Amino acid sequence: MPSRGERGSVLLLFPAAILIMVALAAMAVDNAAAFLAQRELVNATAAAANDAATEALSDLAFYKGDRVELSPSAVEAVAVDRVHSLIDERRHHGLAVTADAVPPAGPGCGWTVHVSASSRVDEVFGKAIPGSSGGANVRAQSTAAPKQGSGGC
């Protein structure tokens, strides 16, 4: 049985425990929001790379020379357009997208499309914590290639 001077000590510890639990819950929500934004960016870059690898095919090279070639300017345009159309601009700030069409490394090799994107995502509760940056930087990159004939690299 506790002595008379120790009665009610739990009452003093309970508010501190609640404060710690609320802070941990706020951190969990902010991390979940950053993770969701990063997964959105990964999905958008993957879709953009796949779309650019198929939509930026050069018809002239295919019909005249029976070759699969990509137009670098079309790759950039398609990829940037797809990422911007798939990303919620209210959540992602300063969205930057780059796309490159890499020519074949040698005979029998194919073109490759690289798409990378980065943005800043606001924290939900982090803005209320002193010393917090108030946001998280997220990045993603994806690669795709048009299907070649029977040869490979």
C-alpha positions as CSV (number, residue, x, y, z in Angstrom):
1,M,0.0,0.0,0.0
2,P,1.5,3.4,-0.9
3,S,2.4,5.8,1.8
4,R,0.3,8.8,2.3
5,G,2.8,11.2,0.6
6,E,2.8,9.2,-2.7
7,R,-1.0,9.4,-3.3
8,G,-1.9,11.2,-6.5
9,S,1.5,11.1,-8.2
10,V,0.0,9.3,-11.2
11,L,-2.2,12.3,-11.6
12,L,0.8,14.5,-12.3
13,L,2.4,12.0,-14.8
14,F,-0.8,11.5,-16.8
15,P,-0.7,15.0,-18.6
16,A,2.9,14.4,-19.6
17,A,2.0,11.0,-21.0
18,I,-0.8,12.4,-23.0
19,L,1.5,15.1,-24.4
20,I,4.0,12.6,-25.5
21,M,1.3,10.4,-27.1
22,V,-0.1,13.4,-29.0
23,A,3.4,14.4,-30.2
24,L,4.1,10.8,-31.4
25,A,0.7,10.7,-33.2
26,A,1.5,14.0,-34.9
27,M,4.9,12.7,-36.1
28,A,3.2,9.6,-37.4
29,V,0.6,11.6,-39.4
30,D,3.4,13.8,-40.9
31,N,5.5,10.8,-41.9
32,A,2.5,9.1,-43.4
33,A,1.7,12.2,-45.5
34,A,5.3,12.4,-46.7
35,F,5.2,8.7,-47.6
36,L,1.9,9.0,-49.5
37,A,3.3,12.0,-51.4
38,Q,6.5,10.0,-52.3
39,R,4.4,7.0,-53.5
40,E,2.3,9.3,-55.6
41,L,5.5,10.7,-57.2
42,V,6.8,7.2,-57.8
43,N,3.6,6.1,-59.5
44,A,3.5,9.3,-61.6
45,T,7.1,9.0,-62.8
46,A,6.5,5.3,-63.7
47,A,3.4,6.1,-65.7
48,A,5.2,9.0,-67.4
49,A,8.2,6.9,-68.3
50,N,5.9,4.2,-69.8
51,D,3.8,6.7,-71.7
52,A,6.9,8.6,-73.0
53,A,8.5,5.3,-74.1
54,T,5.5,4.5,-76.3
55,E,4.1,7.9,-77.3
56,A,7.4,9.5,-78.3
57,L,8.3,6.8,-80.9
58,S,9.5,8.3,-84.2
59,D,7.1,7.2,-86.9
60,L,9.5,8.3,-89.6
61,A,12.4,6.1,-88.3
62,F,10.0,3.1,-87.9
63,Y,8.3,3.3,-91.3
64,K,11.4,4.3,-93.3
65,G,14.1,2.3,-91.6
66,D,12.2,-0.3,-89.6
67,R,14.0,1.1,-86.5
68,V,12.6,2.0,-83.0
69,E,13.8,5.5,-82.2
70,L,12.5,8.0,-79.7
71,S,12.3,11.8,-80.1
72,P,14.0,13.4,-77.1
73,S,11.9,16.5,-77.3
74,A,8.7,14.4,-77.4
75,V,9.9,12.3,-74.5
76,E,10.4,15.4,-72.4
77,A,7.0,16.9,-73.4
78,V,5.1,13.7,-72.7
79,A,6.8,12.9,-69.4
80,V,6.4,16.4,-68.0
81,D,2.7,16.5,-69.1
82,R,1.9,13.1,-67.5
83,V,3.5,13.8,-64.2
84,H,1.8,17.2,-63.9
85,S,-1.6,15.7,-64.8
86,L,-1.2,12.8,-62.3
87,I,0.1,14.9,-59.3
88,D,-2.1,16.9,-57.0
89,E,-0.5,20.4,-57.2
90,R,-2.2,21.4,-53.9
91,R,-0.1,18.8,-52.0
92,H,3.2,19.0,-54.0
93,H,4.9,22.4,-54.1
94,G,7.8,23.2,-56.5
95,L,7.3,20.1,-58.6
96,A,10.3,19.7,-60.9
97,V,10.3,17.0,-63.6
98,T,13.1,16.0,-65.9
99,A,13.0,13.3,-68.7
100,D,15.8,12.0,-70.8
101,A,15.8,9.7,-73.8
102,V,19.0,7.7,-73.8
103,P,20.0,6.3,-77.2
104,P,21.1,2.7,-77.6
105,A,24.5,1.8,-76.1
106,G,25.4,-0.5,-79.0
107,P,24.0,-2.7,-81.7
108,G,21.0,-4.7,-80.6
109,C,20.3,-2.3,-77.7
110,G,17.3,-0.2,-77.4
111,W,16.3,3.3,-76.3
112,T,15.7,4.0,-72.6
113,V,13.6,6.7,-71.0
114,H,14.6,8.1,-67.6
115,V,12.0,10.3,-65.7
116,S,12.8,11.9,-62.4
117,A,10.7,14.3,-60.3
118,S,11.0,16.1,-57.0
119,S,8.8,18.3,-54.9
120,R,8.2,19.6,-51.4
121,V,5.3,18.4,-49.3
122,D,3.9,20.4,-46.3
123,E,3.7,18.7,-43.0
124,V,0.3,18.7,-41.3
125,F,1.5,19.1,-37.7
126,G,5.1,19.9,-38.1
127,K,4.5,23.6,-38.7
128,A,3.4,23.9,-35.1
129,I,6.7,22.5,-33.7
130,P,9.4,25.1,-33.2
131,G,12.5,24.4,-35.3
132,S,10.7,22.2,-37.8
133,S,11.2,22.9,-41.5
134,G,7.4,22.5,-42.0
135,G,7.8,20.2,-44.9
136,A,9.5,17.2,-46.5
137,N,11.3,16.9,-49.8
138,V,10.3,13.9,-51.9
139,R,12.0,12.5,-55.0
140,A,11.3,9.6,-57.4
141,Q,12.7,8.3,-60.6
142,S,11.6,5.6,-63.1
143,T,13.0,4.0,-66.2
144,A,11.2,2.5,-69.2
145,A,12.0,1.3,-72.6
146,P,10.0,0.5,-75.7
147,K,10.0,-3.2,-76.5
148,Q,12.6,-4.1,-79.1
149,G,12.5,-6.9,-81.6
150,S,14.0,-10.3,-80.9
151,G,17.5,-8.8,-80.1
152,G,18.6,-7.6,-76.8
153,C,21.5,-5.7,-75.3
